[in-house]
Amino acid sequence: MREPLFVKQNSERWKSFETAPTSDPDELADRFIQITDDLAYAKTFYPKSKTTEYLNGLAAGLHQSIYKNKTEKSNRFISFWKYELPLLFKTYQRQLLYAFIFTVIFSLIGALSAKYDENFVRLIMGSEYVDMTNENIAKGDPFGVYKQAGEFPMFIMIASNNIYVAMINFVSGIIFSVGAIYLMFKNGLMLGAFQYYFFSKGLGIQSVLVIWIHGTLEISSFIIAGAAGLVLGNSFLFPKTYTRMESLKKGAKDGMKMTVGLVPIFLTAAFFESFVTRHTEMPVWLSVSILTFSLIFMIWYVIIYPNKLYKNQNPDVIQN
């Protein structure tokens, strides 16, 4: 769409936001979502135009109004996961794609390294873990590690550790995005070597049915945390129409929101790992149902729903 047409179609709505301010938290959130979507479109197609500068200022004003408004409470809490977080996924879909590709490539490297170097698995996973798992395999309980601790202590430990690691993945992006990529490399090697180890023992399918009950949500969330790190690093490297400091602040805020938004998913994954995964004798249909539903949910919430939400709020942009 050409810039004059874009301005003509939306200028009245923009002016109404300026001339008719509101203190309604739902209305403020809706306006902010609309303006940030318009800003994202303008930054893509008219990055150096006055329209983009104007929308940037309008978005900043709405942002301040939202966070100064103290009456939001539960509505703001709900709207974050219903609107704001999915739209962040839409805005940063490129970083999400890069994080996914990096993780897949690094995991394949880990699997191939484990295949051609018998010491690689011990190097990555630690000899203690490998020896323990070998003993469990010999006992006929290859996934006994998930039964060693009590359910609730295990839940607390896993949930807190995963949230901590996700935050580290995000913060590491400040090192020009290289930090986030390094941690994706490290985690990908571990994932690939870990999964290859069980396939090499003839337990590949069984490991998928057991481990990915919680791993589907857990690994998907780490990919998103890695993408949040890329958002942070790229905001400094590629400020576009913002000053470098303004861009960094925006990238830090958006990346933090993406990471914090993962907390419920990490809690769910920790619940599965602590209370469900330990039941390795569960029926195959139940295991497949859990991991399939988890995968469908992540695809829907991170890809399908954000695109649908964006299209519903920007019909003119999609049509043109």
C-alpha positions in Angstrom: 0.0 0.0 0.0 1.3 3.5 -0.8 1.9 5.8 2.0 -0.7 8.5 1.1 -3.4 5.8 0.9 -2.2 4.3 4.2 -2.5 7.8 5.9 -5.8 8.5 4.2 -7.4 5.3 5.5 -6.2 5.7 9.1 -5.7 9.4 9.8 -9.2 10.1 11.2 -8.8 7.2 13.6 -5.3 8.5 14.7 -6.6 12.0 15.2 -9.5 10.7 17.3 -7.0 9.1 19.6 -5.3 12.4 20.1 -8.4 14.6 20.4 -10.5 12.3 22.4 -8.3 10.7 25.1 -9.8 8.0 27.4 -9.1 6.6 30.8 -10.9 3.3 30.1 -8.2 0.6 30.5 -9.7 -1.7 27.9 -10.1 1.2 25.4 -6.5 2.3 26.1 -5.2 -1.3 25.5 -7.2 -1.5 22.3 -5.9 1.8 21.0 -2.3 0.9 21.9 -2.6 -2.4 20.0 -4.0 -0.7 16.9 -1.3 2.0 16.9 1.5 -0.5 17.5 0.2 -2.5 14.6 0.1 0.6 12.4 3.6 1.5 13.6 4.9 -1.9 12.8 3.5 -1.7 9.2 4.8 1.8 8.7 8.3 0.8 10.0 8.3 -2.0 7.5 7.2 -0.1 4.4 8.0 3.6 5.2 10.9 3.4 7.8 12.2 6.9 7.3 8.9 8.8 6.8 7.2 11.4 9.0 4.3 9.0 9.3 6.4 6.5 11.1 7.8 9.2 13.5 4.2 10.4 14.1 3.0 6.9 15.0 6.0 6.3 17.1 5.1 9.4 19.2 1.5 8.4 19.4 2.3 4.9 20.5 4.7 6.3 23.2 1.9 8.5 24.5 -0.6 5.7 24.7 2.0 3.5 26.3 2.5 6.0 29.1 -1.2 6.4 29.6 -1.7 2.6 29.9 1.0 2.3 32.6 -0.1 5.4 34.5 -3.7 4.1 34.7 -4.1 2.3 38.0 -7.6 0.9 37.5 -6.6 -1.8 35.0 -5.8 -4.7 37.5 -7.4 -7.9 36.4 -8.5 -6.6 32.9 -4.9 -5.6 32.2 -3.7 -9.0 33.4 -6.1 -10.8 31.0 -5.5 -8.5 28.0 -1.7 -9.2 28.3 -2.0 -12.9 27.4 -5.1 -12.4 25.2 -3.8 -9.5 23.1 -0.5 -8.0 23.9 1.7 -11.1 24.1 0.3 -12.7 20.9 0.8 -9.4 19.0 4.4 -9.3 20.2 4.8 -12.8 18.7 3.4 -11.4 15.4 5.7 -8.4 15.5 8.8 -10.5 16.2 7.9 -13.5 14.1 11.1 -13.2 12.2 13.2 -13.6 15.4 11.0 -16.5 16.5 11.7 -18.2 13.1 15.4 -17.6 13.5 15.4 -19.0 17.0 13.5 -22.1 15.8 15.9 -22.6 12.9 19.0 -22.1 15.1 17.7 -24.6 17.6 16.9 -27.3 15.0 20.4 -26.9 13.3 22.2 -27.0 16.6 20.2 -30.0 17.7 21.1 -31.8 14.5 24.8 -30.9 15.1 24.5 -32.4 18.6 22.9 -35.6 17.3 25.5 -36.1 14.6 28.3 -35.3 17.0 26.9 -38.0 19.4 26.7 -40.5 16.5 30.3 -40.1 15.4 32.0 -39.5 18.8 31.0 -41.9 21.5 32.4 -39.6 24.2 30.4 -36.6 23.1 27.3 -37.6 25.1 29.3 -37.8 28.3 30.9 -34.5 27.5 27.6 -32.8 27.1 25.4 -34.6 29.6 28.0 -35.5 32.2 29.3 -39.0 33.0 27.2 -39.2 36.2 24.0 -38.8 34.3 25.0 -41.2 31.6 26.1 -43.9 34.1 22.9 -43.5 36.1 20.8 -43.8 33.0 22.7 -46.9 31.8 22.0 -48.5 35.2 18.3 -47.6 34.9 18.2 -49.1 31.4 19.8 -52.3 32.7 17.1 -52.4 35.4 14.4 -52.1 32.8 13.4 -48.6 33.9 15.3 -46.2 31.5 13.4 -43.1 32.6 13.7 -43.8 36.3 15.3 -40.4 36.8 11.9 -38.8 36.7 10.8 -40.9 39.7 13.7 -40.1 42.1 12.3 -37.0 43.8 8.9 -36.2 45.2 6.4 -34.6 42.9 6.0 -31.2 44.6 9.8 -30.6 45.4 10.6 -31.6 41.8 7.9 -29.2 40.5 9.4 -26.3 42.4 13.0 -27.1 41.4 12.2 -27.6 37.7 9.9 -24.6 37.4 12.3 -22.2 39.1 15.3 -23.5 37.1 13.5 -23.3 33.7 12.3 -19.7 34.4 15.8 -18.7 35.5 17.4 -20.3 32.4 14.8 -18.5 30.2 15.6 -15.2 31.8 19.3 -15.8 31.2 18.6 -16.6 27.5 16.8 -13.3 27.2 19.4 -11.2 29.0 22.3 -12.7 27.1 20.9 -11.2 24.0 22.4 -7.8 25.1 25.7 -9.1 23.9 24.8 -8.1 20.4 22.5 -11.1 20.1 25.6 -13.4 20.1 24.9 -14.3 23.7 21.4 -15.6 22.9 22.7 -17.6 19.9 25.4 -19.1 22.0 22.9 -20.4 24.6 20.7 -21.7 21.8 23.8 -23.5 20.5 24.6 -25.0 23.9 21.0 -26.0 24.5 20.6 -27.4 21.0 23.7 -29.6 21.3 22.4 -30.9 24.6 19.0 -31.7 23.1 20.4 -33.4 20.1 22.9 -35.5 22.0 20.2 -36.3 24.7 17.7 -37.5 22.1 20.3 -39.4 20.0 21.5 -41.2 23.2 18.1 -42.9 23.6 17.7 -43.7 20.0 21.1 -45.4 20.0 19.9 -47.6 22.9 16.8 -48.6 20.9 14.6 -46.4 23.1 13.9 -43.6 20.6 10.1 -43.9 20.3 9.7 -44.6 24.0 11.8 -41.6 24.8 9.6 -39.4 22.6 6.4 -40.7 24.2 7.8 -40.1 27.7 10.1 -37.1 27.6 8.2 -35.0 25.2 5.1 -35.0 27.4 6.8 -32.1 29.1 9.5 -31.4 26.5 7.0 -30.1 23.9 6.1 -27.1 26.1 9.5 -26.7 27.6 11.6 -26.7 24.5 9.1 -24.5 22.6 9.4 -22.0 25.5 13.2 -22.0 25.4 13.0 -21.2 21.7 10.8 -18.2 22.5 13.1 -17.1 25.2 16.0 -17.3 22.7 13.9 -15.2 20.3 13.4 -12.6 23.1 17.2 -12.5 23.4 17.4 -11.7 19.7 14.8 -9.0 20.1 17.0 -7.4 22.8 20.2 -7.7 20.8 18.8 -6.6 17.5 17.1 -3.6 19.0 20.6 -2.2 19.8 22.2 -3.4 16.5 19.4 -2.2 14.2 17.6 0.8 15.8 15.8 1.8 12.5 13.9 5.1 13.1 14.5 5.2 16.8 17.6 6.4 18.6 19.8 3.5 19.6 18.9 4.0 23.3 15.1 4.3 22.6 15.3 1.2 20.4 17.2 -0.7 23.2 14.6 0.3 25.8 11.8 -0.9 23.5 13.6 -4.1 22.7 14.3 -4.8 26.4 10.6 -4.1 27.3 9.2 -6.3 24.5 11.7 -9.1 25.1 11.0 -9.1 28.8 7.3 -9.3 28.1 7.9 -12.3 25.9 9.9 -14.0 28.5 7.6 -13.2 31.4 4.7 -14.4 29.3 6.3 -17.9 29.3 5.9 -18.4 33.0 2.5 -20.1 32.9 3.8 -22.4 30.1 6.9 -23.3 32.2 4.7 -24.0 35.2 2.6 -26.3 33.1 5.6 -28.1 31.7 7.1 -28.5 35.2 3.8 -29.9 36.3 3.8 -32.5 33.5 7.5 -33.4 34.2 6.9 -33.7 38.0 3.5 -35.3 38.2 2.9 -37.0 34.8 6.2 -38.0 33.1 7.1 -40.2 36.0 4.2 -42.5 35.0 6.2 -44.2 32.2 3.7 -47.1 32.1 0.8 -44.8 31.0 -1.1 -45.9 27.8 0.4 -44.7 24.5 -2.8 -42.9 23.5 -2.6 -40.8 26.6 1.0 -39.8 26.1 0.4 -39.0 22.4 -2.7 -37.0 23.3 -0.8 -34.8 25.8 2.2 -34.1 23.6 0.0 -33.5 20.5 -2.3 -31.1 22.4 0.8 -29.3 23.7 2.2 -29.0 20.2 -1.1 -27.8 18.8 -1.4 -25.2 21.6 2.0 -23.8 21.0 1.5 -23.5 17.2 -1.9 -21.9 17.7 -0.8 -19.4 20.4 2.5 -18.4 18.9 1.7 -18.5 15.1 -2.0 -19.0 14.2 -3.8 -16.9 16.8 -1.4 -13.8 16.5 -1.8 -13.8 12.7 -5.6 -14.1 13.0 -5.7 -11.3 15.7 -3.5 -9.1 13.5 -5.7 -9.7 10.4 -8.9 -8.9 12.4 -7.5 -5.6 13.6 -5.9 -4.6 10.3 -8.3 -5.7 7.5 -7.3 -2.8 5.2 -3.6 -3.7 5.4 -4.3 -7.4 4.6 -6.5 -6.5 1.6 -3.9 -4.3 0.1 
